[in-house]
Amino acid sequence: MTIDLTTEAISKLSPRELISTLQQVDPGDPALKDVDIDVIARGIDPKKLGQDEFADLLAALGVLADGGADLDLAKMDAQNFARIISRASKEQVEAVTSRPGLRERVLDEVFRRMEVHFRTERAGATRAVVHFRLTGGASGSASGSEDVYEAVVEDATCKINKGETRDARATVTLGPVEFLKLATGNASAPVLFMTGKLKVKGDLGFAAGFMTLFDIPKA
């Protein structure tokens, strides 16, 4: 069966038809070479998808990317990525982050973007390490049921590591839903802290302003 993957054809698909198409196409299909992930992104409206359908869509993109198609989340425009997350419900994001492989893919991508969107001019001579502990991960890891990422700020750059390699100035613990909303400009760190959804150990003041060191895209 030949699947039409032209920009015009994709733009006419409903969200559910888009998912079905992505699940059916072979990663090696030559037609995928001309597919722009941002064209697909513009056709994604989580509000028109069910709880699991949003996760199905991101999973389908991941399968194609792993198969060699040029559809990795890293290629998606920052504004499109932020818009998708901002329009996703709490239940939809939970469905994404409850799938082991998909959870890691999305969290890895968000932290990778933190390196890219670091605002050098705001960092100045700042040298600090912040640990992010995201709850609800797979059990049995060294950190229990948490995914741990480390942000190292020094020499006007930000480097992200998985796991802890240095002592932290602040350790931030929160759920993956709250983190994704925070990282895409759809939540406020002070509000999350005041409502108990974000916990800080160490330098509270520094942690509260840490996200201002990044150029967070507007959805």
MDAnalysis code that builds the backbone (N, CA, C; Angstrom):
import MDAnalysis as mda
import numpy as np

u = mda.Universe.empty(657, n_residues=219, atom_resindex=np.repeat(np.arange(219), 3), trajectory=True)
u.add_TopologyAttr("name", ["N", "CA", "C"] * 219)
u.add_TopologyAttr("resid", np.arange(1, 220))
u.add_TopologyAttr("resname", ["MET", "THR", "ILE", "ASP", "LEU", "THR", "THR", "GLU", "ALA", "ILE", "SER", "LYS", "LEU", "SER", "PRO", "ARG", "GLU", "LEU", "ILE", "SER", "THR", "LEU", "GLN", "GLN", "VAL", "ASP", "PRO", "GLY", "ASP", "PRO", "ALA", "LEU", "LYS", "ASP", "VAL", "ASP", "ILE", "ASP", "VAL", "ILE", "ALA", "ARG", "GLY", "ILE", "ASP", "PRO", "LYS", "LYS", "LEU", "GLY", "GLN", "ASP", "GLU", "PHE", "ALA", "ASP", "LEU", "LEU", "ALA", "ALA", "LEU", "GLY", "VAL", "LEU", "ALA", "ASP", "GLY", "GLY", "ALA", "ASP", "LEU", "ASP", "LEU", "ALA", "LYS", "MET", "ASP", "ALA", "GLN", "ASN", "PHE", "ALA", "ARG", "ILE", "ILE", "SER", "ARG", "ALA", "SER", "LYS", "GLU", "GLN", "VAL", "GLU", "ALA", "VAL", "THR", "SER", "ARG", "PRO", "GLY", "LEU", "ARG", "GLU", "ARG", "VAL", "LEU", "ASP", "GLU", "VAL", "PHE", "ARG", "ARG", "MET", "GLU", "VAL", "HIS", "PHE", "ARG", "THR", "GLU", "ARG", "ALA", "GLY", "ALA", "THR", "ARG", "ALA", "VAL", "VAL", "HIS", "PHE", "ARG", "LEU", "THR", "GLY", "GLY", "ALA", "SER", "GLY", "SER", "ALA", "SER", "GLY", "SER", "GLU", "ASP", "VAL", "TYR", "GLU", "ALA", "VAL", "VAL", "GLU", "ASP", "ALA", "THR", "CYS", "LYS", "ILE", "ASN", "LYS", "GLY", "GLU", "THR", "ARG", "ASP", "ALA", "ARG", "ALA", "THR", "VAL", "THR", "LEU", "GLY", "PRO", "VAL", "GLU", "PHE", "LEU", "LYS", "LEU", "ALA", "THR", "GLY", "ASN", "ALA", "SER", "ALA", "PRO", "VAL", "LEU", "PHE", "MET", "THR", "GLY", "LYS", "LEU", "LYS", "VAL", "LYS", "GLY", "ASP", "LEU", "GLY", "PHE", "ALA", "ALA", "GLY", "PHE", "MET", "THR", "LEU", "PHE", "ASP", "ILE", "PRO", "LYS", "ALA"])
u.atoms.positions = np.array([
    [0.841, -1.191, 0.000],
    [0.000, 0.000, 0.000],
    [0.877, 1.243, 0.000],
    [0.575, 2.187, -0.881],
    [1.314, 3.431, -0.962],
    [0.680, 4.463, -0.051],
    [1.490, 5.064, 0.804],
    [0.996, 6.069, 1.735],
    [1.466, 7.436, 1.269],
    [0.530, 8.368, 1.130],
    [0.845, 9.712, 0.676],
    [1.369, 10.526, 1.860],
    [2.644, 10.924, 1.791],
    [3.257, 11.664, 2.883],
    [3.690, 13.071, 2.457],
    [3.048, 13.578, 1.435],
    [3.358, 14.941, 1.023],
    [2.827, 15.908, 2.075],
    [3.388, 17.110, 2.081],
    [2.961, 18.116, 3.056],
    [1.471, 18.381, 2.948],
    [0.973, 18.451, 1.712],
    [-0.452, 18.711, 1.496],
    [-1.312, 17.591, 2.068],
    [-0.888, 16.344, 1.845],
    [-1.662, 15.196, 2.333],
    [-1.672, 15.154, 3.858],
    [-0.516, 15.405, 4.462],
    [-0.422, 15.375, 5.915],
    [-1.300, 16.453, 6.534],
    [-1.333, 17.626, 5.908],
    [-2.108, 18.736, 6.453],
    [-3.604, 18.462, 6.460],
    [-4.046, 17.523, 5.639],
    [-5.473, 17.210, 5.536],
    [-5.900, 16.092, 6.499],
    [-4.922, 15.458, 7.139],
    [-5.248, 14.349, 8.025],
    [-5.756, 14.844, 9.373],
    [-6.714, 14.126, 9.915],
    [-7.138, 14.400, 11.286],
    [-6.039, 13.872, 12.211],
    [-6.004, 14.308, 13.460],
    [-4.978, 13.804, 14.385],
    [-4.951, 12.280, 14.458],
    [-6.110, 11.664, 14.492],
    [-6.160, 10.201, 14.596],
    [-5.677, 9.540, 13.307],
    [-5.999, 10.147, 12.176],
    [-5.520, 9.616, 10.899],
    [-4.006, 9.755, 10.804],
    [-3.488, 10.836, 11.355],
    [-2.040, 11.050, 11.352],
    [-1.337, 9.953, 12.145],
    [-1.879, 9.627, 13.322],
    [-1.304, 8.561, 14.140],
    [-1.303, 7.248, 13.379],
    [-2.443, 6.922, 12.779],
    [-2.564, 5.672, 12.038],
    [-1.558, 5.606, 10.894],
    [-1.393, 6.726, 10.195],
    [-0.450, 6.786, 9.079],
    [0.983, 6.563, 9.555],
    [1.355, 7.225, 10.631],
    [2.712, 7.090, 11.166],
    [2.981, 5.677, 11.665],
    [1.963, 5.020, 12.190],
    [2.129, 3.661, 12.693],
    [2.254, 2.648, 11.557],
    [1.689, 2.986, 10.395],
    [1.696, 2.056, 9.270],
    [2.943, 2.161, 8.392],
    [3.488, 3.361, 8.277],
    [4.588, 3.568, 7.337],
    [5.865, 2.899, 7.820],
    [6.645, 2.394, 6.877],
    [7.925, 1.784, 7.196],
    [8.984, 2.875, 7.332],
    [9.848, 2.780, 8.352],
    [10.880, 3.806, 8.540],
    [11.770, 4.001, 7.315],
    [11.894, 2.968, 6.505],
    [12.745, 3.065, 5.329],
    [12.034, 3.552, 4.091],
    [10.765, 3.890, 4.199],
    [9.998, 4.366, 3.045],
    [10.641, 5.645, 2.503],
    [11.018, 5.655, 1.230],
    [11.657, 6.841, 0.630],
    [10.825, 8.105, 0.782],
    [9.499, 7.943, 0.880],
    [8.634, 9.117, 0.991],
    [8.908, 9.905, 2.269],
    [9.462, 9.234, 3.281],
    [9.731, 9.908, 4.548],
    [10.879, 10.912, 4.447],
    [11.699, 10.779, 3.413],
    [12.843, 11.672, 3.263],
    [12.405, 13.131, 3.087],
    [11.220, 13.328, 2.552],
    [10.737, 14.684, 2.306],
    [9.764, 15.174, 3.372],
    [9.600, 14.398, 4.435],
    [8.657, 14.770, 5.489],
    [9.350, 15.657, 6.525],
    [8.758, 16.794, 6.797],
    [9.270, 17.745, 7.780],
    [8.532, 17.512, 9.093],
    [9.274, 17.250, 10.164],
    [8.621, 16.967, 11.447],
    [7.796, 18.151, 11.940],
    [8.154, 19.371, 11.523],
    [7.367, 20.522, 11.943],
    [6.022, 20.589, 11.223],
    [5.954, 20.018, 10.037],
    [4.661, 19.904, 9.350],
    [3.755, 18.974, 10.149],
    [4.343, 17.876, 10.607],
    [3.588, 16.940, 11.447],
    [3.190, 17.620, 12.754],
    [4.134, 18.338, 13.351],
    [3.869, 19.001, 14.631],
    [2.701, 19.972, 14.529],
    [2.623, 20.691, 13.416],
    [1.542, 21.659, 13.268],
    [0.187, 20.968, 13.141],
    [0.210, 19.681, 12.803],
    [-1.042, 18.929, 12.705],
    [-1.424, 18.239, 14.008],
    [-0.596, 18.438, 15.042],
    [-0.853, 17.798, 16.323],
    [-1.553, 18.772, 17.270],
    [-2.733, 18.403, 17.710],
    [-3.434, 19.156, 18.741],
    [-3.866, 18.174, 19.812],
    [-3.117, 18.110, 20.911],
    [-3.440, 17.149, 21.965],
    [-4.882, 17.223, 22.447],
    [-5.499, 18.398, 22.363],
    [-6.875, 18.543, 22.835],
    [-7.867, 17.759, 21.976],
    [-7.418, 17.339, 20.801],
    [-8.274, 16.547, 19.922],
    [-7.936, 15.056, 20.009],
    [-7.046, 14.719, 20.928],
    [-6.615, 13.336, 21.086],
    [-6.989, 12.806, 22.464],
    [-7.158, 11.502, 22.536],
    [-7.421, 10.860, 23.808],
    [-6.146, 10.766, 24.630],
    [-6.293, 10.331, 25.863],
    [-5.157, 10.246, 26.788],
    [-4.016, 9.411, 26.222],
    [-4.332, 8.233, 25.706],
    [-3.285, 7.349, 25.200],
    [-2.875, 7.682, 23.769],
    [-3.757, 8.355, 23.026],
    [-3.447, 8.679, 21.631],
    [-2.271, 9.651, 21.533],
    [-2.182, 10.584, 22.473],
    [-1.060, 11.524, 22.458],
    [0.255, 10.768, 22.639],
    [0.263, 9.821, 23.562],
    [1.453, 8.997, 23.775],
    [1.725, 8.121, 22.558],
    [0.670, 7.598, 21.938],
    [0.822, 6.771, 20.736],
    [1.504, 7.551, 19.620],
    [1.126, 8.823, 19.469],
    [1.689, 9.647, 18.405],
    [3.185, 9.870, 18.621],
    [3.561, 10.264, 19.841],
    [4.979, 10.487, 20.125],
    [5.777, 9.189, 20.021],
    [5.147, 8.086, 20.421],
    [5.821, 6.787, 20.320],
    [6.051, 6.408, 18.864],
    [5.054, 6.692, 18.005],
    [5.185, 6.381, 16.574],
    [6.323, 7.179, 15.950],
    [6.445, 8.442, 16.310],
    [7.561, 9.256, 15.813],
    [8.892, 8.683, 16.275],
    [8.922, 8.210, 17.515],
    [10.147, 7.622, 18.057],
    [10.559, 6.368, 17.318],
    [9.590, 5.510, 17.011],
    [9.872, 4.272, 16.275],
    [10.447, 4.592, 14.904],
    [9.856, 5.572, 14.226],
    [10.339, 5.954, 12.895],
    [11.747, 6.548, 12.979],
    [11.982, 7.379, 13.991],
    [13.311, 7.980, 14.151],
    [14.358, 6.902, 14.432],
    [14.001, 5.939, 15.272],
    [14.929, 4.854, 15.586],
    [15.215, 4.000, 14.353],
    [14.256, 3.984, 13.430],
    [14.424, 3.196, 12.212],
    [15.180, 3.924, 11.125],
    [15.585, 5.159, 11.408],
    [16.382, 5.902, 10.442],
    [15.686, 7.071, 9.788],
    [14.381, 7.243, 10.052],
    [13.660, 8.366, 9.463],
    [14.082, 9.665, 10.145],
    [14.046, 10.758, 9.398],
    [14.494, 12.050, 9.913],
    [13.354, 12.733, 10.685],
    [12.850, 12.042, 11.710],
    [11.698, 12.537, 12.451],
    [11.957, 12.570, 13.952],
    [13.193, 12.789, 14.324],
    [13.537, 12.839, 15.733],
    [12.981, 14.116, 16.365],
    [12.590, 14.027, 17.635],
    [12.057, 15.194, 18.331],
    [13.056, 16.346, 18.352],
    [14.341, 16.026, 18.281],
    [15.372, 17.060, 18.297],
    [15.263, 17.991, 17.095],
    [14.622, 17.542, 16.032],
    [14.486, 18.359, 14.824],
    [13.261, 19.272, 14.888],
    [12.414, 19.076, 15.896],
    [11.187, 19.857, 15.990],
    [11.478, 21.264, 16.495],
    [10.869, 22.257, 15.858],
    [11.033, 23.645, 16.259],
    [10.622, 23.831, 17.722],
    [11.369, 24.674, 18.446],
    [11.133, 24.863, 19.879],
    [9.714, 25.334, 20.171],
    [9.189, 26.242, 19.345],
    [7.839, 26.750, 19.576],
    [6.791, 25.656, 19.377],
    [6.998, 24.818, 18.381],
    [6.067, 23.713, 18.157],
    [6.101, 22.727, 19.318],
    [7.301, 22.447, 19.799],
    [7.451, 21.517, 20.919],
    [6.746, 22.069, 22.165],
    [6.962, 23.353, 22.430],
    [6.340, 23.988, 23.590],
    [4.820, 24.013, 23.454],
    [4.332, 24.270, 22.251],
    [2.881, 24.324, 22.035],
    [2.236, 22.975, 22.300],
    [2.872, 21.919, 21.818],
    [2.321, 20.581, 22.007],
    [2.227, 20.248, 23.499],
    [3.295, 20.544, 24.228],
    [3.292, 20.248, 25.662],
    [2.275, 21.121, 26.390],
    [2.162, 22.384, 25.987],
    [1.250, 23.296, 26.677],
    [-0.208, 22.891, 26.496],
    [-0.528, 22.301, 25.355],
    [-1.917, 21.918, 25.088],
    [-2.241, 20.504, 25.572],
    [-1.242, 19.782, 25.991],
    [-1.481, 18.432, 26.498],
    [-2.017, 18.500, 27.931],
    [-2.971, 17.650, 28.228],
    [-3.534, 17.611, 29.571],
    [-2.580, 16.887, 30.520],
    [-2.831, 17.045, 31.801],
    [-2.042, 16.359, 32.812],
    [-2.082, 14.849, 32.572],
    [-3.268, 14.329, 32.234],
    [-3.423, 12.898, 32.006],
    [-2.656, 12.440, 30.773],
    [-2.611, 13.270, 29.735],
    [-1.862, 12.913, 28.524],
    [-0.364, 12.875, 28.787],
    [0.143, 13.852, 29.520],
    [1.567, 13.863, 29.828],
    [1.917, 12.695, 30.737],
    [1.023, 12.378, 31.658],
    [1.244, 11.216, 32.532],
    [1.291, 9.930, 31.710],
    [0.451, 9.845, 30.673],
    [0.456, 8.657, 29.818],
    [1.795, 8.534, 29.098],
    [2.350, 9.673, 28.667],
    [3.661, 9.685, 27.997],
    [4.755, 9.248, 28.965],
    [4.758, 9.833, 30.155],
    [5.853, 9.585, 31.096],
    [5.691, 8.274, 31.871],
    [4.596, 7.569, 31.634],
    [4.429, 6.260, 32.277],
    [4.941, 5.128, 31.388],
    [5.287, 5.453, 30.141],
    [5.849, 4.458, 29.224],
    [7.376, 4.563, 29.299],
    [8.041, 3.530, 29.817],
    [9.490, 3.611, 30.055],
    [10.324, 4.192, 28.919],
    [10.230, 3.647, 27.734],
    [11.061, 4.141, 26.641],
    [10.691, 5.539, 26.205],
    [9.402, 5.828, 26.164],
    [8.930, 7.139, 25.722],
    [9.256, 8.205, 26.759],
    [9.116, 7.858, 28.024],
    [9.465, 8.788, 29.111],
    [10.910, 9.261, 28.969],
    [11.827, 8.334, 28.800],
    [13.234, 8.679, 28.675],
    [13.489, 9.542, 27.442],
    [12.856, 9.193, 26.333],
    [13.057, 9.944, 25.087],
    [12.643, 11.407, 25.263],
    [11.472, 11.624, 25.839],
    [10.964, 12.988, 25.982],
    [11.774, 13.773, 27.011],
    [12.079, 13.169, 28.156],
    [12.857, 13.874, 29.170],
    [14.266, 14.188, 28.672],
    [14.890, 13.228, 27.998],
    [16.226, 13.469, 27.433],
    [16.198, 14.655, 26.481],
    [15.146, 14.735, 25.661],
    [15.055, 15.809, 24.686],
    [14.871, 17.164, 25.361],
    [14.049, 17.226, 26.393],
    [13.839, 18.492, 27.095],
    [15.134, 18.970, 27.742],
    [15.859, 18.066, 28.382],
    [17.121, 18.467, 29.008],
    [18.173, 18.837, 27.956],
    [18.162, 18.166, 26.811],
    [19.081, 18.535, 25.732],
    [18.810, 19.964, 25.285],
    [17.540, 20.317, 25.210],
    [17.181, 21.668, 24.783],
    [17.596, 22.712, 25.815],
    [17.691, 22.312, 27.073],
    [18.155, 23.248, 28.090],
    [19.584, 23.689, 27.794],
    [20.417, 22.782, 27.311],
    [21.785, 23.154, 26.918],
    [21.752, 24.173, 25.781],
    [20.883, 23.913, 24.809],
    [20.800, 24.762, 23.616],
    [20.272, 26.155, 23.950],
    [19.299, 26.220, 24.862],
    [18.633, 27.493, 25.157],
    [19.204, 28.213, 26.376],
    [20.377, 27.799, 26.804],
    [21.028, 28.470, 27.933],
    [21.414, 29.890, 27.536],
    [21.114, 30.859, 28.414],
    [21.380, 32.263, 28.116],
    [22.731, 32.667, 28.712],
    [23.731, 32.587, 27.887],
    [25.101, 32.874, 28.313],
    [25.223, 34.257, 28.944],
    [24.523, 35.237, 28.368],
    [24.667, 36.612, 28.855],
    [24.115, 36.793, 30.266],
    [23.223, 35.898, 30.690],
    [22.669, 36.000, 32.043],
    [23.501, 35.224, 33.066],
    [24.297, 34.310, 32.584],
    [25.056, 33.446, 33.496],
    [26.187, 34.188, 34.186],
    [26.847, 35.074, 33.434],
    [27.977, 35.789, 34.007],
    [29.045, 34.812, 34.488],
    [29.478, 34.979, 35.734],
    [30.508, 34.110, 36.303],
    [29.895, 33.001, 37.164],
    [28.603, 32.767, 36.990],
    [27.920, 31.760, 37.806],
    [28.533, 30.374, 37.622],
    [28.809, 29.726, 38.743],
    [29.276, 28.345, 38.740],
    [28.400, 27.596, 39.742],
    [27.625, 26.657, 39.248],
    [26.712, 25.949, 40.148],
    [26.264, 24.641, 39.524],
    [25.853, 23.732, 40.388],
    [25.321, 22.447, 39.950],
    [23.923, 22.284, 40.539],
    [22.972, 21.918, 39.684],
    [21.602, 21.677, 40.135],
    [21.210, 20.265, 39.744],
    [20.692, 19.525, 40.700],
    [20.188, 18.186, 40.423],
    [18.674, 18.229, 40.292],
    [18.155, 17.580, 39.262],
    [16.721, 17.434, 39.076],
    [16.368, 15.967, 39.312],
    [15.481, 15.738, 40.247],
    [15.022, 14.380, 40.539],
    [13.548, 14.310, 40.151],
    [13.272, 13.545, 39.099],
    [11.915, 13.446, 38.566],
    [11.272, 12.156, 39.043],
    [10.204, 12.286, 39.772],
    [9.562, 11.141, 40.407],
    [8.769, 10.301, 39.413],
    [8.431, 9.090, 39.847],
    [7.567, 8.235, 39.039],
    [8.264, 7.448, 37.962],
    [9.592, 7.309, 38.041],
    [10.336, 6.552, 37.044],
    [10.294, 5.063, 37.324],
    [11.015, 4.303, 36.519],
    [11.061, 2.851, 36.692],
    [11.791, 2.513, 37.980],
    [11.270, 1.557, 38.720],
    [11.912, 1.152, 39.957],
    [13.107, 0.260, 39.657],
    [13.977, 0.142, 40.628],
    [15.133, -0.734, 40.455],
    [16.379, -0.023, 40.001],
    [16.290, 1.284, 39.733],
    [17.476, 2.027, 39.314],
    [18.249, 2.464, 40.549],
    [19.431, 3.025, 40.319],
    [20.282, 3.447, 41.436],
    [19.599, 4.505, 42.290],
    [18.726, 5.289, 41.674],
    [18.036, 6.353, 42.399],
    [16.610, 5.948, 42.769],
    [16.343, 4.648, 42.770],
    [15.000, 4.182, 43.120],
    [14.032, 4.386, 41.973],
    [12.955, 5.112, 42.231],
    [11.956, 5.333, 41.191],
    [12.024, 6.754, 40.644],
    [13.203, 7.344, 40.652],
    [13.396, 8.699, 40.148],
    [14.390, 8.709, 38.993],
    [14.158, 9.600, 38.042],
    [15.133, 9.864, 36.990],
    [15.919, 11.088, 37.420],
    [17.230, 10.998, 37.409],
    [18.068, 12.091, 37.900],
    [18.884, 12.695, 36.768],
    [18.776, 14.014, 36.648],
    [19.561, 14.756, 35.664],
    [20.327, 15.843, 36.406],
    [21.494, 16.187, 35.889],
    [22.370, 17.166, 36.533],
    [22.683, 18.297, 35.556],
    [22.455, 19.518, 35.998],
    [22.799, 20.694, 35.198],
    [24.030, 21.344, 35.803],
    [25.092, 21.424, 35.026],
    [26.342, 22.026, 35.491],
    [26.542, 23.353, 34.760],
    [26.516, 24.425, 35.513],
    [26.703, 25.761, 34.937],
    [28.093, 26.271, 35.306],
    [28.902, 26.498, 34.293],
    [30.244, 27.042, 34.497],
    [30.788, 27.522, 33.162],
    [31.673, 28.480, 33.228],
    [32.286, 29.046, 32.012],
    [31.234, 29.495, 31.008],
    [30.137, 30.068, 31.532],
    [29.055, 30.604, 30.705],
    [28.405, 29.556, 29.800],
    [28.412, 28.314, 30.249],
    [27.746, 27.248, 29.502],
    [26.949, 26.385, 30.482],
    [26.060, 25.585, 29.935],
    [25.306, 24.634, 30.751],
    [25.452, 23.254, 30.128],
    [25.898, 22.306, 30.919],
    [26.035, 20.927, 30.450],
    [25.104, 20.044, 31.274],
    [24.391, 19.173, 30.585],
    [23.457, 18.269, 31.251],
    [24.053, 16.865, 31.300],
    [24.030, 16.277, 32.482],
    [24.449, 14.886, 32.659],
    [23.275, 14.070, 33.181],
    [23.289, 12.791, 32.875],
    [22.307, 11.887, 33.475],
    [22.962, 11.266, 34.699],
    [22.290, 11.389, 35.832],
    [22.895, 10.933, 37.063],
    [23.684, 12.050, 37.710],
    [24.188, 11.805, 38.909],
    [24.907, 12.813, 39.668],
    [26.419, 12.578, 39.585],
    [27.154, 13.617, 39.208],
    [28.613, 13.519, 39.137],
    [29.297, 14.504, 40.077],
    [28.550, 15.501, 40.580],
    [29.114, 16.509, 41.474],
    [28.118, 16.821, 42.588],
    [28.609, 17.452, 43.626],
    [27.723, 17.915, 44.692],
    [26.883, 19.073, 44.156],
    [25.639, 19.130, 44.593],
    [24.713, 20.128, 44.061],
    [24.559, 21.332, 44.987],
    [24.412, 22.491, 44.382],
    [24.060, 23.699, 45.135],
    [22.588, 23.630, 45.532],
    [21.805, 22.984, 44.663],
    [20.378, 22.794, 44.955],
    [19.902, 21.512, 44.283],
    [19.012, 20.819, 44.957],
    [18.383, 19.628, 44.388],
    [16.880, 19.883, 44.295],
    [16.368, 19.769, 43.090],
    [14.946, 20.034, 42.831],
    [14.233, 18.717, 42.561],
    [13.189, 18.448, 43.308],
    [12.411, 17.223, 43.126],
    [10.987, 17.585, 42.725],
    [10.514, 17.011, 41.640],
    [9.160, 17.263, 41.165],
    [8.740, 16.155, 40.220],
    [7.469, 16.122, 39.889],
    [6.967, 15.117, 38.970],
    [7.280, 15.481, 37.534],
    [7.275, 14.505, 36.620],
    [7.590, 14.784, 35.221],
    [6.585, 15.709, 34.543],
    [5.325, 15.636, 34.950],
    [4.314, 16.526, 34.368],
    [4.658, 17.972, 34.696],
    [4.946, 18.227, 35.972],
    [5.274, 19.577, 36.403],
    [6.574, 20.054, 35.758],
    [7.544, 19.146, 35.620],
    [8.806, 19.549, 34.999],
    [8.605, 19.945, 33.539],
    [7.853, 19.149, 32.795],
    [7.638, 19.454, 31.379],
    [6.899, 20.778, 31.210],
    [5.939, 21.038, 32.068],
    [5.223, 22.309, 32.004],
    [6.166, 23.465, 32.353],
    [7.020, 23.264, 33.354],
    [7.969, 24.292, 33.768],
    [8.978, 24.582, 32.669],
    [9.495, 23.538, 32.046],
    [10.538, 23.681, 31.031],
    [10.033, 24.265, 29.721],
    [8.712, 24.267, 29.520],
    [8.147, 24.846, 28.295],
    [7.383, 26.134, 28.583],
    [7.615, 26.713, 29.754],
    [7.019, 28.006, 30.066],
    [5.551, 27.962, 30.429],
    [5.055, 26.786, 30.823],
    [3.633, 26.649, 31.131],
    [3.370, 26.440, 32.618],
    [4.371, 26.712, 33.430],
    [4.218, 26.620, 34.880],
    [5.251, 27.527, 35.531],
    [4.972, 27.951, 36.748],
    [5.864, 28.838, 37.494],
    [6.504, 28.072, 38.637],
    [7.836, 28.147, 38.733],
    [8.544, 27.448, 39.801],
    [8.072, 27.889, 41.190],
    [7.918, 29.203, 41.453],
    [7.436, 29.623, 42.772],
    [6.050, 29.063, 43.096],
    [5.166, 29.035, 42.093],
    [3.815, 28.513, 42.323],
    [3.868, 27.015, 42.613],
    [4.681, 26.289, 41.844],
    [4.824, 24.855, 42.085],
    [5.380, 24.601, 43.478],
    [6.307, 25.454, 43.897],
    [6.897, 25.301, 45.237],
    [5.858, 25.579, 46.319],
    [5.098, 26.649, 46.141],
    [4.113, 27.030, 47.148],
    [2.994, 26.011, 47.267],
    [2.716, 25.292, 46.195],
    [1.643, 24.291, 46.215],
    [2.168, 22.896, 46.555],
    [3.459, 22.804, 46.852],
    [4.024, 21.537, 47.269],
    [4.347, 20.572, 46.142],
    [4.243, 21.027, 44.892],
    [4.520, 20.154, 43.751],
    [5.993, 20.157, 43.366],
    [6.737, 21.077, 43.947],
    [8.175, 21.170, 43.700],
    [8.865, 21.330, 45.051],
    [9.877, 20.513, 45.296],
    [10.611, 20.574, 46.561],
    [12.072, 20.894, 46.269],
    [12.660, 21.682, 47.136],
    [14.047, 22.098, 46.950],
    [14.857, 21.784, 48.204],
    [16.023, 21.204, 47.991],
    [16.985, 20.976, 49.059],
    [18.233, 21.775, 48.708],
    [18.689, 22.599, 49.631],
    [19.864, 23.414, 49.349],
    [19.499, 24.870, 49.181],
    [20.100, 25.545, 48.205],
    [19.934, 26.979, 47.995],
    [18.596, 27.268, 47.320],
    [17.595, 27.579, 48.122],
    [16.243, 27.807, 47.599],
    [16.194, 29.012, 46.665],
    [16.867, 30.089, 47.047],
    [16.839, 31.296, 46.228],
    [17.410, 31.059, 44.837],
    [18.542, 30.359, 44.778],
    [19.154, 30.082, 43.480],
    [18.250, 29.184, 42.644],
    [17.681, 28.152, 43.273],
    [16.807, 27.223, 42.551],
    [15.584, 27.943, 41.987],
    [15.051, 28.915, 42.753],
    [13.847, 29.632, 42.327],
    [14.087, 30.425, 41.050],
    [15.309, 30.928, 40.894],
    [15.596, 31.734, 39.712],
    [16.356, 31.001, 38.627],
    [16.577, 29.709, 38.812],
    [17.434, 28.971, 37.886],
    [16.891, 28.966, 36.461],
    [15.580, 28.819, 36.299],
    [15.014, 28.731, 34.951],
    [15.117, 30.040, 34.183],
    [15.412, 31.154, 34.880],
    [15.586, 32.426, 34.169],
    [16.888, 32.433, 33.384],
    [17.742, 31.435, 33.600],
    [18.992, 31.344, 32.839],
    [18.775, 30.713, 31.471],
    [17.524, 30.397, 31.162],
    [17.226, 29.739, 29.889],
    [16.203, 30.527, 29.090],
    [16.363, 30.481, 27.790],
    [15.421, 31.120, 26.881],
    [14.280, 30.147, 26.626],
    [13.261, 30.211, 27.447],
    [12.143, 29.266, 27.345],
    [11.232, 29.688, 26.202],
    [11.004, 28.813, 25.226],
    [10.190, 29.171, 24.056],
    [8.742, 29.436, 24.434],
    [8.136, 30.357, 23.703],
    [6.727, 30.667, 23.909],
    [5.893, 29.784, 22.997],
    [4.880, 29.165, 23.574],
    [4.021, 28.270, 22.787],
    [3.198, 29.060, 21.787],
])
